[in-house]
Amino acid sequence: MTDLQRKELRGHSTISRTTVEGWPAVFFSLPFIGVGTFIILISLDVIPVKDSSFHAAREVAAGFGGLFALAGLLTLIHGLLSLSEKRKTALLNQQYPAEKWRADYPWDPQGIKADSWQKVKAGLYANLGFMVFIAPFNWMFFVKHPDGIFQLFIGFFDVIIVTAWAYWIYLVLALLKYGVSSLEFQHCPFFLGEDLKVILRTNKPVAGLKEMTVTLRHIEEKYETRGSGKNRKSVVVSYQLYADTLTLSNLTAFEQQAAQWPLAFSLPQESRYNSCLSCRPAKYWELEIKARTPGIDYFSSFLLPVYAKS
């Protein structure tokens, strides 16, 4: 079933990490690094300031200075990495002028693997890092300087950590149940106006498969400003411009224990559906697979090399 209606994909992961890239991100980071570092230095008395100038404990001020400095540092790293990616893309475009898809993304012509294992690792590092970061604030506001307002504020982030660990456990259980799936390409790239044929492979059979829904979609990301007044903020929003859905149901006993499925779709011809993963905001194709099974359901998604012919 084909859907040509433009619709927002709420909660969808984005390729464009932020609305600020390259040199703007670098310049934007500097004031945060500078202000945060200055607050830390005066809080630790490296730069002498009278105690009467502080309206909170020095440790509290140093902690908030660390927040500013860390936010700036992460933004700086993001800006430098995006500059490096742009240089690499430009060099590959010069090397393969007739095959722009080679510079757009590091495609493997044989296929692509799901990022199940990467999500587990990234979630582990992120959760541990955030726990280490928030631990001093818990000690500060729950032990050394108890304060109801700050306890509510820090407690909110503690709840987020617990929720994040629960989701991480879910990802681990799904990985143990299904392994890392992969998508085998019939050829690479796929061109608009032609057929897209792939084979979905799972490390382990999707036992007890009741129904599988496969959705091919073209996604366009946009930078938008939302909210009003003090709540205005710039965000990355994903829009579905094209979708084709295939549902596999009434499966035989053999199919319910299978570990591979051939899948085929017809691609639209219009050049507006061309991919540009290296652009910011990005435009791209993905294949999303959902399957109902006993216990943890199966889910995976894959980027696809779909391009207009040169």
N, C-alpha and C positions, 0 to 999 in steps of 0.2 A: 504494500500500500504506500503510495507516494504522497508526501505532504509538502506543498510549496509555500505554506503560510509562514511568515516570519514570526518567530516567537522567542522570548527570552528563556534561557536555560538557567533557572535559579539554582545556585549551589554547585554549578558545574566548574570543574577545575579549569584554570586559564593557562594558556601558554605565555601570555604577557604577564609577567609577575607584578609589575606596578605600572602606573601611568607616567612615571618619570624614568627615562633611560639616558645612558651616555653621559655627556658633559653636564647637562642640567642636573642629573642625579649627583654627580661629583660636587658641583658648586652648592647644591642644596644641602649636602651633608656637612660642609665645613662649619657653618654656624653652630650646629648641634654638637659637633666634636669640640669646638672651641668653648662654648658655654658650659658644656658638661665637664670638660677638663678643668676649667676655671673654678667651678663649684667644688669639685673634688679637692683641688689644691687648697682652697681657703678652708674647707671643712677639716682637712687633715693638718691645718696650720702650717703648710708649706709656704703659703702666702699669708702672713700674719693679719688677722682680723679680730677685733674685740668680740668676746663672747656675747656682749650685749647686742651685737648686730644680728645674732641668730634668734629666730623665733621658734626654732625646733632644735632637737639634739643634733650635734655635729654629725653623728652617724647617720641620722635620717637625711640630712642635707647631702652627705656624701653618696647615699644610696640613690637619691633622685638625680644627682649629678651623673652617677654611673648610668642611669637610664637614658639620659640625654646623649652621653658620649657613645653608648652602645648603639642607639638608634642611628646616630650619625655614621658610625663605623660600618654598620651593615649596609647603609645606603651608599657609602663610598665604595665598598666592595662590589655591590650590585652595579654601580655605574662603570667601574673599571672593567668588570667582566663583560658588560654589554658592549663597551668599546672594543674589547678584544674580539668578541663575536662578529662585530661589524667588519673589522679588518679581515678576519678569516673569510667571511662571505664574499667580500670584494675580491680577494685573491683567487678564490675558487671560480668566481664569475669570469675573471680574466683567463683562467686556465681552461674552462669549459664554456666558451661563449654560446655554443649551440645547445647546451644541455644545462639550462638554468636550475633544474631540479637538483643537480649534484651539490650546488652551493646552498640550497635552501634548507637542507637537513641532512645529517649523516646517515643516509639510507643504506641498509644492507639489501642488495638486490634479491637475496634469497627469502627474506621475510623480516619479521619483527617480533620481539618478545614482549609479553605484558610486563608492567613495572611492579608486579606484586612484591618481589623481594626488595626492590628499591624503596617501596613505600614502608615496608617493615623496618628497614635500616634507618630511613629518614625519620620515621616516627620515634624510634628508639633514641636516636641522637637528640632530636628536638625535645622529647620529654625529659631526658636526663639533663640536658642543658638548661631547660626552663626550671627544673627542680633545683639545680645548683644556683641559678640566678635568684630564685624567689626565697631560698632558705634563709639568707641573712635578714630579709624583711620579716619573715615569720619570727625569727629570734628577736628581732628588734621590737616588734609591735605586740608580740604575745608574751615575751619574757622580760626584756629589759625595760621597755617603755610602753606598758599596756595603754592602749588608747582605743576606745570603742569604735570611733569613725574609721581609723586606719585598719583596725581588725576586720571590720566589714569589707573594706576595700581589698585587703590581702586575702581574706577568706574567699572572696569571689574568685580570685585567681587560683586558689587551692582547689576549688570545685572544678574549675576548668582542667586542672592537671589530672584530677581523678577521672573526669570524663575522657580526657585524651588517652589515659592508660587503658580504660575500658575499650575504646575503639581500637587501640593498638593490639590488645589481646584478640579482638575479633579478626583483625587482619592476619595475625599469626595462625589462628585456627583455620581460617580460609586457605592460607598457604599450605598448611599441613594436609588439609583435605584434598586440595586440587593440584598442588604444585604450581609451577610457573607455566602458564599457557603461552603458545606462540601462534603466529599467523604466517603461513607459507604463501608467498606471492607466486602467481602463475608467471608473471613477468614484472619488470620494474623499469620505468614507472607505468602506471595506468593512465590512459589518455581520455579526456572528456569525449563523449560520443561513442565510446567503445564499452565492452563488457569488463567488469571487474570480477575476477575469479580468484578465490583464495581457499586455503584449507586451514581450518581451526584445529589445533592440536593441543591436547592437555596431557600433562605428565602422568596423570592418573585418570581412570575412567570416571565420568560424572555419574556415579551410581545412583539409581533411583530417579533418573531424569524424568520429570513429568511434562515439562514444556520449556522450549527454548525460544527466546525472542531476540532476533538479530536486527539491529538498526544501523543503517548507513546514513550518515548525516554530514552536511557541509556546515561549518561553523564560522561565523565572522565575529571577531571581538571588537568592541568599541570602548573608547574612553568617554566616560560620561560624568557630569557633575550632578550629584543628587543631594536631596535635603534642602533646608533653607536656614538662613541666618547662621548661627554658630554651628549648626549641624551639617552645613554644606561640606561635601568631600568629593574628591575625584576617585572614581572606581573603574575597574575593568569589568565589562559586562559581556557575556557570551550570548549570541543570537543564532538560532538555527534557521538557516535560509532554505535548506532542502533536506528531506529525509525520506528514506525508503525502508519499510519494515517488513521483515520476513519472520513468520511464526511457524515453528516446528512443533506439532502436537500429535496426539494419537500415535506415539512412537511404539515400535515393536520392542519386544524384550531385548533383542540384539542391539537396537539403537539406543536403548536406555543404559547400556553398559559400554557404549562406544567411547573412544578417546580421540576421535578425529571426525570432522564434518566438512565436506566440500560446500562452499557457499558461493553464490553468483548473483550479481546485480548488473543492471544496465545503467550506465552513467549518463547524465544530461549532457547536451552539447554546448550550452552557453558558456562563453569564456569568463563570465562573472563568477563562475564557480571554481576558478583556478585557485590552487593552493599558494600560500606564501607564509610559511612557518617562520621565516627569518624576519618578516615585517613586524613592526610594532605600531598599532595592534595587529595581531596575526589573523590569517584566514587559512582554514585547513579542513581536511576530511578525517573522520574517525569512524571506526566500526565498534559498536557497543553490543556486547552479548550478555544477556541475562537468562538464567535457567532456574526453574523451581525444582528443588531437590529436598529430601528429608534433612532436617537440621539446617546448617548454613547454606544458603543459596549460592549459586555460582554467579560471578560477575567478572567481566574483564573488558577492557577497551584498548583499541590499537589505533595509532596514527596510520594514515594511508598515503602513499605517494601518488596522488591524483593531480595531473597537470594538463594544461592546454597544450596542444601541439605547437611547436615554434613555427 
